[in-house]
C-alpha cells in the first residue's frame, strides 16, 4: 500500500510559524523526490508535537528516533 502524498503534504502544515516556514521550503525543495520509505519516516515524524519537532530541527534537542535523522537533516537545511 502506498502512502498518500497529498495527506502527508497537508500534515506538513504546522501551527508553529517557524516550522511552517521550514516545511514550506522542504516541500518545495525535497518532498517530490522522497522515496516511500522516506515518506513513511516523515509521516511518523509528523506525529510529534510542534515544539518537540522544532527542537529537533533547530538542534536544541537530539533526534529521538534514528529513523527520523535523515528527515531532520533535510528539514534543517537552509
C-alpha positions in Angstrom: 0.0 0.0 0.0 1.5 3.3 -1.0 1.4 6.4 1.2 -0.9 9.2 0.2 1.5 12.1 -0.6 -1.3 14.7 -0.5 -2.2 13.7 3.0 1.4 13.9 4.2 1.9 17.2 2.4 -1.2 18.5 4.3 0.2 17.2 7.6 3.3 19.3 7.0 1.2 22.4 7.7 2.1 23.3 11.3 0.7 25.8 13.8 4.2 26.9 14.8 5.3 29.6 12.4 9.0 28.6 12.4 8.1 25.0 11.5 5.6 26.2 8.8 8.4 28.1 7.2 10.8 25.2 7.4 8.2 22.8 5.9 7.3 25.3 3.1 11.0 25.3 2.0 11.2 21.5 2.4 8.0 20.8 0.4 9.3 23.0 -2.5 12.8 21.6 -2.5 12.7 17.9 -1.4 9.2 16.5 -1.0 8.6 15.3 -4.5 11.8 13.3 -4.5 11.1 11.3 -1.3 11.0 7.5 -1.5 8.2 5.5 0.0 10.5 4.7 3.0 11.3 8.3 3.5 7.7 9.3 3.3 6.9 6.7 5.9 9.6 8.1 8.2 8.3 11.6 7.6 4.7 10.6 8.3 5.8 9.1 11.6 7.9 12.2 12.5 4.9 14.4 11.8 3.1 12.8 14.8 5.4 14.7 17.1 4.2 17.8 18.9 5.3 21.0 17.2 7.6 22.2 20.0 9.4 18.8 20.1 9.7 18.7 16.3 11.1 22.3 16.2 13.6 21.5 19.0 14.9 18.6 16.9 15.1 20.7 13.7 16.9 23.6 15.3 19.3 21.2 17.2 18.3 22.1 20.7 17.1 18.6 21.3 18.6 15.4 20.0 16.6 13.4 17.5 14.6 10.8 19.5 14.4 8.2 16.7 17.2 7.1 14.4 14.8 6.7 11.6 14.0 10.4 11.7 17.6 11.7 11.4 17.5 11.9 7.6 14.3 13.9 7.6 15.5 16.2 10.4 18.6 16.7 8.3 16.6 17.7 5.2 14.3 19.9 7.3 17.3 21.7 8.9 18.9 22.6 5.5 18.8 26.4 4.8 
